[in-house]
């Protein structure tokens, strides 16, 4: 039986969990993820975990922070004056926000703190700073 190798296009079902067991994403209720390996579309640990799998194989992989979304970077926290927000907005901790970067691309933020005159937003990936566990099932090698 053939095994997944670099640059293969694969279909894989997955369930991603935090170290406390909380599920943060799963493909089980939708189509499996289809991706070509080696193109940087996946976090390194996920891609390494798929390599050498065979069709219909199931396994669980543990991905440390460094091979997932990295550590939380303090330089990705920003103060934003409340007067810069839309007047109808009532910011709350955990709320998602988006803004256009200087290059025109959309940047995602989460509200980390709400102060009297400003809010602190966090531009880190929501899973930064977390070790991750994935339950994988290889559906197809194309």
LINHU-V307494 format. One record per backbone hydrogen bond with DSSP energy under -0.5 kcal/mol. CO is the residue of the C=O (numbers start at 1). NH is the residue of the N-H. If there is no record, write none. Layout:
co->{CO	CO}
nh->{NH	NH}
This chain:
co->{2	4	5	8	8	9	10	11	11	12	13	14	14	15	16	16	17	18	22	25	27	33	33	35	35	36	43	43	44	45	46	47	47	50	53	54	57	59	61	62	63	64	65	65	67	70	72	73	74	76	78	80	81	82	86	89	92	95	97	99	101	105	107	109	110	110	111	113	117	118	119	119	120	120	121	121	122	125	127	131	132	133	134	134	135	136	137	137	138	140}
nh->{55	52	8	10	37	142	35	139	140	33	137	27	28	135	24	25	133	21	18	16	30	12	35	10	37	39	46	47	48	49	50	50	51	53	4	57	138	136	134	64	132	67	68	70	45	129	74	76	77	123	121	119	84	85	89	91	95	111	109	107	104	101	99	97	112	122	94	120	82	115	80	121	112	113	78	123	110	128	130	19	63	17	61	136	15	59	13	139	56	11}
